[in-house]
Amino acid sequence: MAHLRRAVAGFAAAMAVVAGLATAPAQASPVLTTAVPASGTVQSLNALLGIPDTCAQTRRQLPILARQGHTFAACTTPAVRPPTQSAEQAQAAAASITVPPWCTTGWRGTRTEMCEIGYATLSWYNTSTGVLTGTAGFTVTQDIQPYYLSRTFAENFELQVTSVTGTLPGATLNLAVTCGGTCSATSYFPNGSAIVQGSDITTSIAYSDSTTTVNKTYSLYTLSWGVGTTTPITWGSPYYRCDDLISGYSAGCVVPDVKPVLTTMATLPNIAANIGAIQQAGPHHYGRQADGLPLTRNSSLE
């Protein structure tokens, strides 16, 4: 398989104000870096968790939005799981879809999987009166599974409406997903769904990459709220990489920021025995731990 590499961004990232919306447990699941596009329109929700009120700007803009013909304005603030809830309980509460045990707030991943659980609160304003008519709490769970033997792979996506207060006239849930370069994304999210407490939307996103060389890209998600509202919220995934560089081998996709690690050769007894024999006979016994000359990875390679 070809050499591979990586970088990232997330929903537990995207809670910037918009005028209508604004240590890993193991080596196998490191925290992934947020990759912000050059436009700067995507950021990590986790990076915003210390901001006390991301709706302040939206409230100041309500008269302007009313003059522009917007009936309602939406904004979002990042939220955190309830303090009495453990990471495992939070995962179980969000897990109509199956996610790995290391999936929690903030993107984490292995070479062939990346997962995040994010929390946010939507506030719904009447632009003419300036009144906050209602709020809704969301939990979003995403599990992306690149496949190293194919340029086609999938994401499991879940959006839970965990709370609703007041009213959100005309508000609906609408998700659009894209990816860059030679990658295409197809979302099966049921657009137009009402925002109702207890709603649990589980859906899938299908990815396909036609590259015959290398394509490093990320997914871009846009969650909007229906006709008459203002700018939707946008966030990004970690980078993934698809390539087809070596003749005779399958094309595939991986999370390039996660370096490949060989942890056991239990299923390769003949190869293990051959390596052991070479290490035993070799003049310096390279790679044999007892001799203090371990093999190391060339970190300049992808």
N, C-alpha and C positions, 0 to 999 in steps of 0.2 A: 504494500500500500504506500501511497505517496506520503512525503513529509507533510506535517500539518501544524497550524498555529492559532492564536485568538485574543478577544477583548469584549465589553457589554453595557445595558440599562433596564429599568423595570417599573411595573405598576406600583410596587412598594417603592416607586420612583417618581411617578408622574404627577404628583399633586401640586403642581405649580398653579398659580392663579391664572385663570383665563377668564375672559369676560363672559363666560357662560359656562365655563368649567375650568375651571382652571386645573471566634476561631473555629474554623470548620471542625466538626467532630472527628473527621478522619481524612487521610490524604485523598481518599476516593471521592470526597464531596467538598472540595474547597469552595470558599466564597468567591464568586465571580465578579470581575471588575465591571463597573458600569461604562458602557460605550455611548457617548453622547454624539449625535450627528453634528456636522459642522454648523448647521443652522441654529443649534442650541435650543431647539424646540422640545427636546426630550431630556428629562433628567430623572435621577433616582428619587423615588418617593422616600426611601430610607434616609436620604440626605436631607430631607425636609422635615423630618420628624421633630426637630427642635424649634420649628417656626410655630408660634402660638396661634396665629390667625392668618391664613392665606386668603380669606375672603374679604379682607379689608379693602383691597383695591376694587373689587367688584362692587362693593357697597357704594364706594365713592363714584363709580361710573354709572350708577343706575339712571340718573336723569339723562345722561348722554345716550344710553342704550334705549331708553323710552323714546327719545326723539328720533332715533334710527329705526324705530318700528318694532323693536323687540318687546314682546309682551312680558316675557319672563327672562330672568337671568339666573344661571346656575353657576356655582363655584364648588370646588372640593377642597377639603383639608385632609391631610394624612391622619390616620388613626392607628392605634395600637391595639393588640388583643387585650381583653380584660385582664387586670393585674392578678386576679384570682385564678386565671386559666393558664395551665402549663402549655409549653410548646406542643406536647403530645395531644393535650385536650383540644387545643386550637386546630391542630391538624385533623383530628377526628371529626371536629365540628364542620370542617370544610371539605371532608373527604368523601363525597359521593363518588369522586374519581379516585382511582388508586394512585397514591404518591409514595415515594420512598421515605423511609423513616427520618432521613436527614433534611427533608423539605421543611423550611420555616421562613420567617420574614427575611427577605433579601435573597437574591439569586444564589443558589449553590449548584454544584454539578459534578458529574463524572465525565469521562471521555465521550460517553454516548447518552447522557441525560442531563437536563438542567431543570430546576424546579424552583418556584417561589410562591409564598402565600403573602398577599398584601391586603391592607385594610384602608378604607377611606370613608369619609362622610360627605354626602351631597347636600348642599343648601339651595333652596329654591325661593327666589325673590320675585315679587311683583314689581316691575320696573316703574310703574306709574305711582304707586303708593310707597314704595320702598319697604313694604312689609315682607318679612320672612314667613312664607306660607307653610313651609314644611321642610323636613330633612329626611334623609335616608342613609342608612349605614350599609356598607358593602364589604364582603370578603371575596377576593379574587384569588383563585388557585390556578397555577399554570404549570404544566409538566410537558416539556418538549423532549422528544426522543429521536435525535439524529441517528441514522443507521449507517454503519461503516461499510456496508456492502451494497448500498443503493443510494441514489440521489433523490429518492422519494421517502418521506418520513412524515410523522404526525405529531400533533400537540393535543393533549387533553386540556380543556379549559372549563373552569367552573366559576360562575358568579352567583353568590348568595346575597339576597336582600335580608340583612339581619335585623333591621329595625326601620320603622317609618313613623314619623310624628307629623301631625298636621296634614296638609294636602299638597300635592304636587300636580296642579292642573295640567293635563296634556303631556305629562312626562312619560317617555318610553325609553327602553334600552335598545341601543343600536350599536353593533360592533363591526368595524371594518379592519381587515388585516392585510398588510402588504409585506413584501420582502424585496431586496434589491438585486441588481445585476441580472443574472440568468435565472434567478429564483422566482417562482410564482407561488402564491398562497390562496387557498380557497377556504373561506370561513363558512361554517354551517350554523352559526349563531342565529337564533330565531328573532330577527330584527322586528321592532314594533311591540316587544313584550312590555306589558304594564309593570310599573314598579310597585310591587305588593309585598308587604312583610311576609317572610317565610318562603318567598320564591327561591327556587334552587335550579338554576339553568346550567345543565351540563351539556357540553357540545364538543366538537372536534374541529381542528384546523388541519388541512392537508397541504403539505409542501412538496414541490417538485423543482429540481434544478437541472437545467439542460446543459450545464457547462461541459465542455470537452477538455478544459484545462483546469483552472482554479477559480472559485467564486467564494469570497468571504463576505458575509452579509449578516443582517439581523432582521428580526420581525418588528414591524411598526404597527401598534394597535391604536385605534381611534374609537373611543366610546362617546357616543352622542345621545341626546335626550329628546329628540323629536322636533317637529316644526315649531318655529317661533322662539326657540331658545338661542343662546349665543354659543361661542366657540366651544367645541368638545374638548375632552381631555385626551392627550396623546402620550404614549410611553413606548419604550423599546425593550427588546429582549437582549440577552447576551449575544455576542457574535457566534455564528457557527460557520463552518467551512466545508464546502463540497469540492472534490477534485476527481479528475480522471486522467492521471499523468503517466501511469505505467501500463504499457501494452500487455495484454493477457491477464490483467487483474481487474476485478470489479471496481467501478467507480463507487464512491461513498462519501458520507458526511460525518463530521465529528465536532466536538467542542474543543477548539484548538488551544485554549488557555490551560486546559487540563492535560498535563504531560502523561504519555503512556507509561505505565509501571508494570513490570512483570513481578507478580507476587508469588507464583508457584509454578513448578513444572511437573506437578503430580500427574497431569494428563498427557505428558510428553516424556515417558520413561526412556525411550531410545535416545532422544536428543539430550536429555539430562545426563545419561550415562556417557554419551560421547563427549560432552563438554567436560564432565568430570575427568575423563581419561586424558584429555588434552591438557587440562589444568595440572594434573598429576605429573605428566611427562614433560611439560614445558619448562624451559630454563628459569623463568621467573614466576611461573604459576599464576599468571595474570587472572584476576577475578576470583581467586581463592581467598576467602576472608581471612584465614589464619595467617596468610603471608603478607597482609597489609597492603596489597596492590589491587584494590577493587577497580572494576570497570566503571567509568562514568559516562554520562550522556553529554554529547556535544550540544550545549545549550544554544548555539548559534543556528542550529537547524530547527525547522518547524516541526 
